[in-house]
Amino acid sequence: MREFTSVNKIITPEQFAVLSNAILDGEYSWACVLLLQFAGEEPSSYIPYRTYYRLVKKHTWIERQCKHETTAAKNKLLVERKYSKSDRL
């Protein structure tokens, strides 16, 4: 059994929320990666490289999509506000 270097580290409420969301979404492998990262460990030391790389790639893509959708929604809102102001004039 391997000694953990950061056994006493406390997970922040934000980290716990991310971890619990991954579990609730059924993303158990991703939850393991997050737990290891939050504990200060290197997940690739515990998980096969191909699996780890696939998980990181998948979740990086998801984050980019969420940011893109958020940016698109903000831009749409700005355009709607711009046109509604010009209609008032």
C-alpha positions as CSV (number, residue, x, y, z in Angstrom):
1,M,0.0,0.0,0.0
2,R,1.3,3.4,-0.9
3,E,1.7,6.2,1.7
4,F,-0.4,9.3,0.9
5,T,1.4,12.5,1.4
6,S,-1.6,14.7,2.0
7,V,-3.9,12.5,4.1
8,N,-4.9,15.4,6.4
9,K,-5.8,17.8,3.5
10,I,-9.3,19.2,3.7
11,I,-11.4,19.4,0.5
12,T,-12.9,22.8,0.0
13,P,-16.7,23.2,-0.4
14,E,-16.2,24.1,-4.1
15,Q,-14.1,20.9,-4.6
16,F,-16.7,18.8,-2.8
17,A,-19.4,20.2,-5.0
18,V,-17.5,19.4,-8.1
19,L,-16.8,15.9,-6.8
20,S,-20.3,15.2,-5.7
21,N,-21.7,16.4,-9.1
22,A,-19.4,14.0,-10.9
23,I,-20.7,11.1,-8.7
24,L,-24.3,12.2,-9.2
25,D,-23.8,12.3,-12.9
26,G,-22.5,8.7,-12.9
27,E,-19.0,9.8,-13.8
28,Y,-17.2,7.6,-11.3
29,S,-13.9,7.4,-13.0
30,W,-13.8,11.2,-13.3
31,A,-14.7,11.4,-9.6
32,C,-11.7,9.2,-8.8
33,V,-9.5,11.6,-10.8
34,L,-10.9,14.6,-9.1
35,L,-10.5,13.0,-5.6
36,L,-6.9,12.2,-6.3
37,Q,-6.2,15.7,-7.6
38,F,-7.9,17.4,-4.7
39,A,-5.8,15.2,-2.3
40,G,-2.7,16.5,-4.0
41,E,-1.8,13.2,-5.7
42,E,-1.0,12.6,-9.4
43,P,-3.9,10.6,-10.8
44,S,-1.8,9.1,-13.6
45,S,0.2,7.3,-10.9
46,Y,-2.9,5.3,-10.0
47,I,-4.9,5.2,-13.2
48,P,-3.7,3.7,-16.6
49,Y,-2.4,6.5,-18.8
50,R,-4.9,5.8,-21.6
51,T,-7.9,5.9,-19.3
52,Y,-6.6,9.1,-17.6
53,Y,-5.9,10.8,-20.9
54,R,-9.3,9.9,-22.2
55,L,-11.0,11.3,-19.1
56,V,-9.1,14.5,-19.2
57,K,-9.7,15.0,-22.9
58,K,-13.4,14.3,-22.5
59,H,-13.9,16.7,-19.6
60,T,-11.7,19.4,-21.1
61,W,-14.0,19.3,-24.2
62,I,-17.1,19.5,-22.0
63,E,-15.7,22.6,-20.1
64,R,-14.9,24.3,-23.4
65,Q,-18.4,23.6,-24.7
66,C,-19.9,25.0,-21.5
67,K,-17.8,28.2,-21.8
68,H,-18.7,28.5,-25.5
69,E,-22.4,28.2,-24.8
70,T,-22.1,30.7,-21.9
71,T,-20.3,33.2,-24.2
72,A,-22.8,32.7,-27.0
73,A,-25.7,33.2,-24.5
74,K,-24.1,36.4,-23.2
75,N,-23.5,37.7,-26.8
76,K,-27.1,37.0,-27.7
77,L,-28.3,38.8,-24.6
78,L,-26.1,41.8,-25.4
79,V,-27.5,41.9,-29.0
80,E,-31.0,41.7,-27.7
81,R,-30.4,44.5,-25.2
82,K,-28.8,46.6,-28.0
83,Y,-31.8,46.2,-30.3
84,S,-34.3,46.8,-27.5
85,K,-32.6,50.1,-26.6
86,S,-32.6,51.2,-30.2
87,D,-36.3,50.3,-30.5
88,R,-37.0,52.7,-27.6
89,L,-35.4,55.7,-29.3
